[in-house]
Amino acid sequence: MAKHISKRSKAISPFHVMDILAQAKALQAQGHDIIHMEVGEPDFDTPQPIIDAGISALKDAKTHYTPALGLPELREKIAGWYQQYYGVNVSPERIVVTPGASGALLLVFGALLEAGEKVMLADPGYPCNRHFARFVEAETNAVPVTADSRYQLTAANIQQNWDDKTRLALVASPSNPTGTVLTRDELTALSTAIKHKQGTLIVDEIYHGLTYGDFQAPTALALDNDAFVINSFSKFFGMTGWRLGWLIVPEGYTEVMDRLAQNLYLAAPTMSQYAALAAFEQNTLDILEQRRQILQQRRDALLPALREIGFDIPVKPQGAFYLYANCSTLLNEKLPESMALSKHLLKNAGVAITPGLDFGDFKAEQHCRFAYTTSEQRLLEAAEKIGQVLKTL
Ligand SMILES: Cc1ncc(COP(=O)(O)O)c(C=O)c1O
């Protein structure tokens, strides 16, 4: 038995969905067909131009460390992307290339939070955020959010819930698990309210690019020079396994991030950084646009199918690849909460979903998350199978 495990490590819990995954694997090993809707990454492989650039980098023996802040060419390209995609001017000096958005979260929390200070976040939200906070001996100020605010923090939340220890507010737009997007006005109102409290806004923009309909998620960089913006090559660019993301810091913060990066992980993976140079090429962007349209079609097919069988999804998500559903009307004495329902659906319908408990505490037992990271046909098959099982409850 491991004897010496720190309190901070003990406080970091595994994902509840791991239970579901283990059972799914066991059922698959017995020959059952399982439809996976619990996975938080696109089913598409990395676009070929990026893979080719990665292979060339390896052939050219690009196998040494890069500067801790990232390859200068990549920082330039990311700056160019902000100009091209949002029309926003960002100096490459402010861009830090990181091992995924995860690395960026670690840098931000490490650089900005003292032990005992708090970061405000929405509940439900991305589960690792509170664990990153715990890892730097900080705390969370988790604010319950509902469909009324499209599950996003509001300026009123900042006014009412900020306390003496709160220093930061972290929002994700589009959000995981709800897929909802903050408008420019909402972001501006948040930024203003946070400034009144002498706090700092952090926006996780990891699902940018994956928005559906005729609009783009606004970047906080366009309206708040003091905000920290986190992004990643994982989701829109389809590079989860390459472990590459970035962080944009306000002027004056590059040096501290450089020192932390040098000490915590030296640099993001070199071959991934060379591969990512091809991420903003037009041939890659064409592939990504096709995928975005496919994801939109999946959302548009799955949303009515789930509503039809009794899942309450009050807000149509405009981004990411998740549907966050209230399942309370489907619960009963035998299946009193969403974890039990998820297990039942896995066993009887062969469909794996994520219980709400993975995203926080607020009404978590009445919610679950569906990821549309598999084909439309399989998604509709899943909805059909779930519908059949629900009829027998
Ligand atoms: C909201 C959000 N932020 C950050 C991450 C971390 O992503 P990565 O480290 O792969 O860039 C994820 C992954 O699912 C996420 O959903």
The ligand as an SDF file (V2000), in Angstrom:
LIG
                    3D

 16 16  0  0  0  0  0  0  0  0999 V2000
  -12.9750   23.0390  -20.8970 C   0  0  0  0  0  0  0  0  0  0  0  0
  -11.6930   22.2950  -21.0470 C   0  0  0  0  0  0  0  0  0  0  0  0
  -10.5360   22.9040  -20.7280 N   0  0  0  0  0  0  0  0  0  0  0  0
   -9.3480   22.2590  -20.8410 C   0  0  0  0  0  0  0  0  0  0  0  0
   -9.2730   20.9490  -21.2820 C   0  0  0  0  0  0  0  0  0  0  0  0
   -7.9120   20.2920  -21.3930 C   0  0  0  0  0  0  0  0  0  0  0  0
   -7.5790   20.0370  -22.7240 O   0  0  0  0  0  0  0  0  0  0  0  0
   -6.1200   19.8090  -23.3110 P   0  0  0  0  0  0  0  0  0  0  0  0
   -5.1660   19.7450  -22.1820 O   0  0  0  0  0  0  0  0  0  0  0  0
   -6.2020   18.5250  -24.0870 O   0  0  0  0  0  0  0  0  0  0  0  0
   -5.8230   20.9630  -24.2190 O   0  0  0  0  0  0  0  0  0  0  0  0
  -10.4570   20.2670  -21.6270 C   0  0  0  0  0  0  0  0  0  0  0  0
  -10.4350   18.8620  -22.0690 C   0  0  0  0  0  0  0  0  0  0  0  0
  -11.4310   18.1950  -22.2250 O   0  0  0  0  0  0  0  0  0  0  0  0
  -11.6940   20.9630  -21.5060 C   0  0  0  0  0  0  0  0  0  0  0  0
  -12.8700   20.3820  -21.8220 O   0  0  0  0  0  0  0  0  0  0  0  0
  1  2  1  0
  2  3  1  0
  2 15  2  0
  3  4  2  0
  4  5  1  0
  5  6  1  0
  5 12  2  0
  6  7  1  0
  7  8  1  0
  8  9  2  0
  8 10  1  0
  8 11  1  0
 12 13  1  0
 12 15  1  0
 13 14  2  0
 15 16  1  0
M  END
$$$$
